[in-house]
Amino acid sequence: MNYYDILFYLFAIITLVSAGFVVTTRNVIYSAFFLLFTFFGVAGIYVLLAADFIAVVQIMVYVGGILILLLFGVMLTNKITNVDIRTGTGNLLPASIAVGLLMGALVSVMIYTGWKVQPGEVPDTSIKQLGALLITDYLLIFELLGILLLIALIGAASIARRDKE
């Protein structure tokens, strides 16, 4: 086992454990802080995959923008810091069985088909190539995602305004 493998498993464990705490923690602020560690773990995995641009975007957009906005929104809202969330995670057995079966199937496919990516086989992509793909082949998907995010923002603002009135 080399350093690459050790770092990958370290980032994977950080990501999975903190994501589990995001789902199971009842305090909103603690859940947001665990989300911070989840985002950093995913960014670390992107760095190991030689996708440096995506890792920086992950940190800037998710950690720098969305998570900080979420934390400010939670901390500046009155009476929300002591609210316990009922997440409904009491009965996780069926979901755990389904995820375990799915992971077992994926691992068996990887083992029996020889489907592996070696660290040196990462495709050589640059920011210029990513930008060209976003404005040529994936333009429609990129625009539809922007419209979907706008709809989500309008819906969230509408729900927030309805609660005040």
Sequence and secondary structure as in RCSB ss.txt:
>XXXX:A:sequence
MNYYDILFYLFAIITLVSAGFVVTTRNVIYSAFFLLFTFFGVAGIYVLLAADFIAVVQIMVYVGGILILLLFGVM
LTNKITNVDIRTGTGNLLPASIAVGLLMGALVSVMIYTGWKVQPGEVPDTSIKQLGALLITDYLLIFELLGILLL
IALIGAASIARRDKE
>XXXX:A:secstr
  HHHHHHHHHHHHHHHHHHHHHH  BHHHHHHHHHHHHHHHHHHHHHTT HHHHHHIIIIIIIIIIHHHHHHHH
HSTT TT B    TT  HHHHHHHHHHHHHHHHHHHHHT    GGG     HHHHHHHHHTTTHHHHHHHHHHHH
HHHHHHHHHHHHHH 
